[in-house]
């Protein structure tokens, strides 16, 4: 195989593929990496103040379409300029501005200082850890709001909040959790792992990757401003006409979702471009790790579905600021337009959250059963099938809205059809578990917990796809319980399983397994005792988003509330475990503690800035456990790198591969300039 002689990172200083010299590494730091989180916050505050001043100047005395006297133009401009100030303060705009004015930005270098985690970075591993922190901030903020909701529901008549405050807390909780869940896996684990799993030195567009992170963090700050601005009464779905009638907190909802949406589009585009174009030699589509397949399907949904949400939010902003009437029935618009646009994004978003969870579990199962992944191609096809069909089911959310009844059978059918590829993925997991000798390590426990919870969520979802049942339980706690079983019981359990599985590689430290098992069992037990009773109260007629209910339902609500507090305490165990294992009593992680065949585990710990000294040549897929475990997964250069503990490190390379050519050829991708 002829070598590709296009420039590679560091090739101007050494032979193609050699480790870049220190001088080349130093130049990977951009001039805008100096700014840090503090400057970003100052820029956000300054941008908010400037935008508010401009809005007042433009629309002095202006009132919105409902005539309630508030200046939504000032609020929207303040939030928008606040986001721009956040990006400018962080230094995210320096590179494009330098290009616009004709200046050549300074070449990048790599910093090993801990301060690199507080500013924009180009290393996908740094960005992945930054995403992890922001995602956990989202999660714990939403969790505290959930504790407030369950506190209110302890008693059907004695209230902690007024009705307006309660619906604002519920709406804020739902919106924060949905924003978080849309990126809980693709942000931290997708960015950190995908280049390593496909044998790449970096993401396709590192600056786009950094941009998506800082937009995600900006969205978190924007949606937090909703409560001091009066909140919004719509729940996380933002339905019109309540949307148009709401206070200024609604502007935070619309701008926040738009900011998050732009970041999601950038992340999806970048991940898809990386997976399609940057796979190592020999990594055919039949050897791509199943987690990468799930990220690719998710990236397609992010790129294709999210623009609809951004456009829908723009229409809402125009209704509230420019007196258009796209969603105002009284002026010729239609509130159904928002519902259709929102759910055209909103139901694919369910699978934006679910598919990466499936991918994590499918990566974990073969490792802890020491069996090949059962039905690898079926799992990959199932993920693509779910992504495709998810665009044809959105109107089952509108069965109660008054749409043409003739449309209901079609959306009942498509909703039932999507359970087929989902079932394929579920059966792949069961086939892998069949007759296996399971190692009940902490990641495996979370994977098994995800299977149990998602089964309950999936079965309850089949009922909700049927019109007569949906008419009966729509808007009740039954729907809320179903949704939490599929998303929290599925995605969040899978996410924590992935953290316990990959954190030894990400941090070089092992989490305490005993505390990890305590975390799992408390989270699993109290999750089920929190949300299973909500199926019952929903069937008995309790509506969601209402803080008064029939007195005969108090016992079930009290069980759910007390369990929710204990569920929240289970996450404190994780925090304690993380702080103890990483900072107080750190124990170095072995190079491959789970004896995985995944390519990401074949690199040193900590992973070098460029991931691989030489781009590997992939020889096999990573799931051939129990049969030919001694076969090499990839050739990384001078010697074949194999699974730790299986064969001697100096064993000869595997034979019989259909990959030919020179192992460890130079990275053909140009350096980041």
C-alpha positions, 0 to 999 in steps of 0.5 A: 500500500502506497503511503499518503504523502500529504502533510501530517501533524508534526511531519515537517519536524520528523519522519511521517508518523513519528511523535511530534517534537515538543516544539510542535506540541507547544504550538497547538495552543491557540492565542485565545486559550488564555481567556478563561471562565471568569472572562466568559462570565464577565463577557456574558454579564456585559453582553446582557447589560448592553443588549438590554440597553439596546432593546430599551432604546429600540422599543421604548414604551413598546408592548408585546402582542398581548399588551401586558406591558413587558418589553420582550425585545429588551429581554431577547436582545439581552439574552442574545448579546449575553451569549455573544459576550460569553463566547467573546469573553472566553476567546471563542471569537478571536480565531474567526475575527482574525481571519475576517480582518486578514490576520493569521492567528498564532499556531496552536500549542498544547498546554498540560496545565490544569487551567486548560479545563477552564478555557476553550480547548482543541483536544477532544479529551479535554472537551469531553471532560468539560462536557462531563462537568457541564452535564453534571451541573445540568443534572444536579440543578434539575435534580434539586428542582425535582426535590422541590416538586416532590416536597410540594406533592407530599400533601394534597392541600398544604402547599409550599409554593403558590400555583404560579411558582409551582408550575414555573419550577416544574417547567424549569425542571423539565426544560433543564433535564431535556437540555441535559439529556440531549447531550448527556452522552454525545457531549462527554463520552462521544467527544472523548471516545469517538476519535480513540475508538475509530483510530483518529488523532482528533475530531474533524473540526476541533474548533466546532467541537469547542464551539458546541461545548461553550454554546451548551454551557451558555444554554444552561446559563440562559435557561437559569435566568427564566426563574428570576424573570418570572418563569414560564407556565408551559412545561418543557413543551412550551405550548402556544398560546400560553407561550405568547401570553407568558412573562419574560421567563418565556424568552429565556426558554425560547432563546435557551433552546435555540442556543442549545439547538445550535450547539447540538447541530454543530456537535452532530455535524462534527461527530458525523464528519469524524466518523465517516471520514476519519476512521483508521485504515482497516476499520470498515463499517463492519468493524466500527464499534457499536457505540460509534454506530449509536453516535452516528445515528444520533448525530444524524438526528441532531443534524436533521431534526434540531433545525426545526426546533431552532426555527420554531423558537425563532417564530415564537420570538417573533410573535413575542417581539415583532407582533407576528401571529404565527402561533396566535389563533386570534390573529390568523396563526395556529397553535398547532403549528408550534405543536407540530414543529416542536414534536417533529424535533421532540420525538426524534429527541427521545431517540437522541437520548436513547440511542447513545444509551443503547450503544454504551450498554452494547459496549459493556455487555461483551466485556463482562460476559466475555462473549461476542456481541450477539447480532452486531449487524442487527444492532447497527441496523436497528439503530439506523432503523430507529433514527429513520422511523423516529421522524414519522411518529411525532403526531402521536403526541397530538392524539388529544389535540383535536387533529384530524382523526383520520391521521390517528391510525397512521401514527398509531402504526408508525409508533408501533413500527418503531418498536421493531428496530428498538426490539432488535437492539434489546434482543441483541443484549439478551442474546449476548447475556444468554448462557454467559458467565457474567462479571458483576462489576459496577458498569455491568450492574448499571447496564443490567439496570438499564435493561430492566428499566427500559423494558418497563418504559417500553411496555408502557409506551406500547399502551400509549401508542394506542389511541383509546389508552392515550385518550384515557391517560394523556396528561396524567402521571402515567405518561410522566412515569413512562417517560422517566422509565425510558429516559432516566431509567434507560439513558441515565443508568447507561450514562453512569455505567459508561462513566464507571467503565471509561473513567479509569481511562479518562482520569487514570484513576479507579473509582471505589467499587464498593461505593460504586455498588452502593450507588447502583443499588440505592439508585436502582431501588429508589428509582423504581420506588419513586416512579412505579407508584406514579403509574398507579396514581396516573391510572387513578386520575392524577394529572401532572403539573397540578399540585392538588390531588385527591386525598386517597392518592396521598400515600402513593405520592408520599412513597414517591416523594420519600423515595425521590429524596433517597434517590437524590441521596444516591447521587451524593454517593457518586459525588463522594466516590468521585472526589475520594477516588480522584482527589483524596485517595487516588489509586492509579488505574491499570492500563486495561482494568476490564481486559477490553478489546476496544481500540480506546483501551490499547492506548497508554493511560493517560492518553497522549495529546495526539492519541496515537504515535502512528495511526493504527491499522485495524485488523478485527472488530473488538468483540471476539471474546471467548474465541480467538481472544489472542487475535490482535485488534489493531497494529499500532506500529512497531509491534502489535498491541493486544488486550492486556493479560491475554498474550505476551506483549511481544507476540507476533501480529495476527495473521489472516487479516484482510488488511494489507499495507504498512502498519502505522502509516502517517496521519494523512490529515493536515495539522490544525492551523 
